[in-house]
Amino acid sequence: MSQGVQVVGLYVHDQDEALQFYVEKLGFRVHTDVRNGDYRWLTVQHPEQPSFQLGLFAPGAPVLDAATAQAVREIVAKGAMPPLVFVVDDCRAAYARMRDRGVEFTQEPVERYGSVDAGFRDPSGNGWKMIQARREAGK
Amino acid sequence: MSADPVRVRQDPELLRRLLRAKDRMDASSHEEWPVRRLARVSYVSQAHFARSFKEAFGVPPHRYLLTRRIEQATALLRDTELPITDIAFRTGWNSLGTFGRTFRDITGQSPRALRARQKAAQHQLDHVPLCFLRAAQRPDLKIAVSEKRRRESAGKLTPVRSKVPRRTEVP
């Protein structure tokens, strides 16, 4: 694939904390981690998804002024950022594994019409749905 | 604190803990959630919790819980054949009467009428994860139920049917 979405970023409260969460608890790996003064471009990647990077960005200087950064931090901490979906082969197994690593689950796995979903948050408050898709005939 | 009702600055670390209390209500809305219990989840005093929660999320905690219970009940009415009495008890009400009254006050229709209407209007929404659809169908309770009752009896407000969005409005 040569065209398409390459990076989508999340705002996080603390980049070190987010890095640890996504790498150690979710199994992502670091793609890029570079600094320029106060600015840190940090992206992680799912091992099975080499064409996509998830950015973990801290709201603040030099991109945002202090008041805007504060507002963004509040919005993230209130869980008001848009939905995120993490697809897995086995939701219940992933749930057990992640819970044991200390992931904060907001919803235990629930089966709805053949698909299974659970909910968790990253340390900043970003909310994820973890979904095991329904297996459809022919797929 | 600012006089501007829209923008009260709050500590993100506090908000994150308040979110945890909100998440717990989401996960177990059928349980009892007195302020004492919620405050404990958020590591704040009871007085601080009630005020901070409303500032953060725009509604007092008990009213937020009501919307979640109605959302749950609406989903069970739509997706199951459970008797309405069972749905009332499963979603946290101690009496069928209170459930029916609160449900009507919030959604503008009785549980039975809503069930009939929802079943008639089933659409294919396979591409939207169900958990998000459900949130989109959460009742939007901006005023206290008692206030809503008062206004309705005074003839200032007719029951609003559109509190539960039509499924076709979800992208």
Interface residues (C-beta under 8 A of the other chain):
Chain A: H13 Q70 R73 E74 V76 A77 K78 G79 P83 V85 E104 T106 Q107 E108 R112 Y113 S115 D117 G119 R121 S124 G125 K129 I131
Chain B: R9 Q10 P12 E13 L15 R16 L18 L19 R20 K22 D23 D26 A27 A56 F57 P129 L130 C131 F132
